[in-house]
Amino acid sequence: MKILYVAHATPWTEYSGVPLVAGQYSKLATEKGFDIAMLTPSFDNAYDYNNKKNKFNNILDLKWPAIRNWSLDAFTSNKNFDKILGYKIPFSPDIIHILDWINLHPSILIALKNLNVPIVRHIFNFEDLCYFHQPIFRHNNQKHCEAPLTPNDCASCISKNTIKREKKFFKKIKYFLFNEERKIFNLAKSKLLNRSEVFTDQVNEFYNHIIFPSNSFAEYFKSHIEITKPFSVISLGMPSVSTKPKKLESNKTIKCIFAGGADFRKGWKITEEVFEKIFRAGHKNVRLRVYGHKKKTSKSKLRKYKEVEFFDTFKIEKITEIFSWADVGIIPTYFETFCRTVRHFLQANVVPIASEAFGIPDIIKSNVNGIILNKPYAESLYDELIKIISEPEIIMKLKLNLKKIKIDTAEEEFDKILDVYQLLLSNKR
C-alpha cells in the first residue's frame, strides 16, 4: 500500500502535535512494509515541485506551494482552488490521509482529488473555520471561546479584536469608531458565512471519510458542519508504559505538576492565581512543579515560594518518569480536541484535575478516576485542591480506578486507521 500524508510540517522540522502524529503513522506504516510520502508546504519560490525528492527515514518528503496568509481570505470560493495547477505530485498513492493543510495553497485539494484515490481527513482542530486558527478568547464578552460559534459571535470577536488593535487611531471619535466596527463586523460575517459554506463543500465533496480524535469534539463539530460522509472517532494512541502504584500517607505533602508552560490556553494564569492563593493562605504541605517556558514562568509571582520549582520542557520519552513524581496533574486548559496530557497523567498513575475541554470528559469521570472542574475554572480548581489538602485520602481513592482505564496504544490506533484504509480501498474496487 502507498500512503500520502498531508500536514503543515514534517516531524523532522517541527516538534508539535500534528507533525508528530504524521511521523508516528509513517513509522508504523513503514514497519508494515508500506511506501510512505509526506506532503507539506514550501515557502521557497525556487523549489522544484515536480522533480525534487528527498527521503527521511524512508519517508518521501514532498512539497506544495504555500500561502503566507492562511486566513478566511484564502478560501472565499472553491474557484480559488484551481489557481495553481502547473505542478504534479510525484507520487502515486493508494490512500491520501490529510492531517491538516495549514499554509498549503488551496489548489492542493484539487491536485489531491485528481489523483482519484480515497481521501481520509483527520479533523484535529477548527483551523478551517476559525479566523484565529486557535479559538481561545472571545473579545466581546471577556469569556474564552471553545469553538467556532455562530457567524454573529465570530464576527463580533473579529471586529472587537481589530478595533482593539486600531483604537489608537480613533481615540475619542466615538461615532466613527462605532461605524468602523460595524463595517468590520459585516465584512467578517460575510466571510465567515462564505467560509462555512466552502468548508462544508470540502468536507462532503473532497473527503471520503472523516476521523475525529474524541467523541465530545466530534459531536460539537457536527453541530456546526453537516457531515454526509462516513466518519469515525479514533483516539490518539499513547506509548505503552509500566508504572508501579505509589503509596500515599495520609499526612504527606501533595505533589502537583502543571505542564503547560506560560501558555494562556493551557491555563497557566489560572494555575498561577490558584497556587499563589493557596500559599498565601499558609498551606505548606503542597509542592508544585511547572514545566515549559522556564524563562517566563520563573518570573511569575510564584517565584517567591520555595514550594514551587520551574523547569523547561522535557523529552517526550521521559514524560512518564517525570510525571510519576506527582500525586496530582493540573490541567485547567481552555481548549483541546483530545488532550494527550491528561492521558499521560493517567499512564503515570497521577490523578488529573482537569477542565471539561473536548476529549477530557471522554476518559475522566469526575470523582471516579479524576476531577473535572466546573466553570469558572479558577474557583473550582482552588476548591478541589483545598479539599485534597484537607483530605489527602481522596487521592488514594481516585488512584484505585486509574489502572482500570483503557488507553489505546499507538499500534492499536494505527490498526483502526488501517481498517478505514482497507474499507475505502475495498469499496473502490
N, C-alpha and C positions, 0 to 999 in steps of 0.2 A: 504493500500500500504506500502511496505517495501522499504526504500531508503538507499543506501550506498553511503556516500560522501567520496571522497578521496582527501586529501590535505597534504601539507608538515608539518602542525602543527594544533593543535586544538585551538579554540578561548580562551580556559581557560589556555593555556600555552604560547600563543604568540598573542600580541595585534597588528596585522598588517592586510594588505589588504585581502588576500585570506582566512586566518583563520576566520576573521570577517565575510566575505561573507558566509563561511561554517556555521558559527554559526547562522547567520540571516536566511538562508534557513532551517536549522534544527529546529529553534524555530517556524517558520511559519508552517513547516510540522507537527511538534508535535501538534500544536494548531488545525490542521485539523484531528488529530487522527491517523496519520501515525506512523509507527515504524521506528526509525532512528538509524543508526550506522555511526560512523566516523572512517575512517582508515587512520593512519598516521605512519611515520617511527619511529622505535625504534633503538637506538644505544646501547641498553643493550643486551650484548651477552647471558645473562642468562634468558632473557624474555621467558615465556611460551606462544608462539603464538597460540597454539591450544586450550588452556584451560583458560587463564587469561582473565577475562571480568570485566571491570569497567564501571560504569554509572555516567554521569554528566548531571544534568538537564534532566533526562530521555533519554539521548543520550548514546548509547553503544559505548565505547571507545576501538577500536581495533588497533592492531599494526602489522607491517610487517618489516622484516629486512631492515635496512638502508644500503646505500652505501656511504661511507665517502667522496669519491672523485667523486662527481656528475658532471662529465665533459664529453667531447666528447669521452674520452677513455672508458666510461662505455657503450657506445652504438655503438660500431664498427660493430655489426651484430645483427640481430634478434635471432641468435643462443645463444647469451648471456642471453636471457630472461629465459631459462629453467634451469639455474644453481641451483636454489633453488626451489624445488617442494615438499619438505617434509612437508610443512605446509598447513593447511587448514584455510579458513576464516570462523570462527564460526558464520556465519550469512547468511541467505538465502534471498537476496534482490529480489525485482521485477524490480528495476531500479538501475543502477550504474551511479553516476554523478562524474566524475573526474574534480576537480577544478584546481589542479596541482599535480604532483607527484615527485617534487624535493626531493632528498635524498632517495626516495624509491628504493629498488633494482629492476632492470628491470624485474625480474621474476614476479613482481606483475601484469604486463599486461597479462601474460599467465594465472595466477591464476584467474584474473577477467574475462577473456574471457571464461574460463572453467566453470564459473557459469551459462553460457548460458542464459543471460538476456541482454536486451538492455543497451548499454553503451553510455552515453552522455559525451562529452568532452568540457569543457569550456576552451577557449584559451584566457588568460588574458595578456600573455607576450610571449617573444621569448626564454624562458629558454631552450626549447627543441632544438633550433637551434644555439643559440649564445654561443660561447665559454666562455664569461664572465658573462653569465646569465642576466646582466643588460647592454645592449648596450648603452654606454654613449659617449665614446670618441674614435675617430679613430686616432691612434697614428702616422700614416704615413703622414697625411696632416694637423694635428692640428685642425681638424673640428670634431664636435660631430657627433656621429653615431645614427641614428634614428631607425635602424632596421638591421637585417642581410642582407647584400648586396650580391654581387657575391662572390663565393669562393675565388677569387683573392683578393677582398677587405678585406674580413675577415682574410684570411691567412696573408696578409700584416700587418694587425693590430696586430695579434698574434705574428708574428716574430719580429716586431718593439718593442712590449712591452717586449718580452722575452730578446731581445738583450739589451734593456734599463736596465733591472734588472741585466744582467750579464756583462755589459760593463767593470766593474772594473777589471774583469779577463782578458779582451782582451787588454785594454788600446790602445796602438798605433799600434797594429798588424792589419793594415787595410785589408790586403789581407785575412788573416784568418777570420777576422770579416765578410767580405763580403761572404765568402764561408759558414761560420757557419749560417749566416742569411738565405742564400739560402736553406740550408738543413732544417732549421726550417720552412721556408715558404712552401717548398714542402711537408713536413710531415703534416703541418697544413691543407694545401689544400686537401690532400688525405683524412684526417679525416673528413673535412667539407663536401666533396663530398659524402663520405660514409654515414655520419650522415644525410644529406639531404635525401638520398635515403631511409635510415631506417625509418626516421620520416615520410616520405611520405607513406611508407607501414603501419606504425602505424595508421596514420590518416584515411586511406582508408580501412584498414582491421580490426582494433580493435574497431573502433568507429562507432556507428550507426547514431549519429547526433552531429554536431559541433555548439557551441554557441560562438559568439563574442560579446564584450561589446559595440562596436561602429562601424558604417559603414566605417569610414575612416581607422580604423585598419584592419577591415575585408578585404577591398579592397587591402591594401598593403600586408597583409599576403597571400592572394590568388595569388598575383603576384609572390610569391616565391614557394609556395607549391600548386600543383594541387589538388583540393579537389573534389572528385567524389561523396561523401556522402552528404545528405541534411544538410543545415546549416541555422542558424537563427542569427539575430542581436537583442539582448535584452539588453537594457540599464540597468545599475545597479540602483536599487530602492533607493530612498533617504527618510529619515524620513519626515513625514508631519510636517510643521511648519506654523506659522502665524506671520507675521510682519507688523507693521504699517509703511507706507512710511514716510520718514523724509523730512522736508522742507529744502531746500538749499538756503541760502542767497548768493547773487552774490559776496559778499566780504569776505566770510567765509574762514576759514582755511581748506585746503584739507587734509582729514584724510585718510591715506593709511595703509593697512595691508599686510605683507608678512608672510605666514605661513609654509614656507619650511625649517625653521631652517638653519643650516650651510651646508645643502646638496647641493653639486655642481650640481647634476642632477636637482634639483628643481629651480636652477637659483639664488642661494644666491650670488655668486660672481658678477653676473650682477647687482643684486639689490643693493649690497654694492657700486659698482662702480658708478652707476647712481645717487643714492641719495647723495653720497659724492660730486659729481659734481654739483648737484642742490644746496646743502647747501654752497659749496664754492663760487657759483655764487651769494650768498646773498639772496636767496629766503627764507623768514621767514614764509610764510603762508602755510607751509606743515608740516604735522606730519607723523611719521612712527612708527608702532608697529611691532616688529619682534617676531614671536612665534616659539619655538623649539630650542633646543641646546643652552640654555642661556649662559652656561659657555664658549662656543666658540664664539657665535655671539657678546656677550658683550665685547669681547676683540678686535673686529674689529675696523677699522678706523672710524666707525660711532659713536663710544662711546663718542667722544668729543662733539657731538652735542646734546643739550638739547631737540631738537625736536624728538629724537629717543628714544624709550623705548624697552627694551628687556624682554621677558617672556619665561618661559619654556612651554612645550606643555600643552594642555588643555584636559579636558574630552570631549568626543565627544558629550555628552548631552548638553554641554554648547556652542557648536560651533556657533549656530545662534545668541545667545546673545552676544558672543564676537565679531563676525564679524559685527554685526549691528552697532557697533561704527563707522565703516569706511564708507567712500564715494567710495573708490577705492580699489579693490583687485589686488595685484600684483602677476602674475603667469608667469614668463619668463622661464618655465620649458623646459628642453631639450627633455624629453621623457615621454610619457604617452600612455596608450591604451584606457583610458576612461576619467580620471581626475574628481575625486569627488570634489576636492577643488573648481573648477570653478562653480559647481552646488550648493555647499554650499554658495558661494558668491551670486549667483542669488537668492537663497531662503532667504538670509538675506537682500535683496534689495540693494546689493552693486554692483557697476559697475566693471566687470572684465577687466583688461588689461592683455591679455594672449598670449602665443606663439601659434603656429599653430600645436602643438603636437597632435597626434591622439586623437580623442574624443572631442576636444575643438571646432573645426570648425563645428562639428555636431550640436552644440547648440548655438554657438555665431556667429552672423553676424556682421562683423566689421562696426562700426559707426551706428549700429541699436540698438543692445542691449548690446554692449560692444565694445572692441577694440582688434583686432587681430594684433599682432606685426609682422613686416617684419624682415627678416634677414639682417644684424646682429642684434640680439635682443637688445643688449645694446644701440646702437644708436637709434633704433626705440622706445624703452621704454623712453629714455631721451626726444626725440622729442614729444612724446604723452603727457608726464607729463608736459612739458613746455607749450603745448597748453592748457591743463586743468588749469594750474596755471594762465595763462593769460586770459582764458575764462572759469570760473567755471560753467557757464550755460550749458556747454557741458554735464556735469554730469547729470543735470536735464533732458535734452533732452533724454539721453540714459536710464535714470531710468524709463521714461514713458513706455518703452517697456519691462521692466524686468518681470512684472507680466503676460505678455502675453505668456511667455514661459511655455510649458508643461513639467514638470519633473515627471517621474513615481515615485510612492511611492514604498516602499519595498513590499507591498502587491500586487500591480499591476505587479511588476516584477515577483514575485513568481507565480502569476496566469498564466503568459505567459510561464514560465518554466514548470508549471504543465500541460499546454496544450501540450507541447513537450512530456512529460512523457506519457500522455494519448494516444497520437498519436502513439508512439512507441509500447505501450502495445497492442493497438488495431490492429496494423499491425502484431504483433507476433501471435495473436490468429488464 
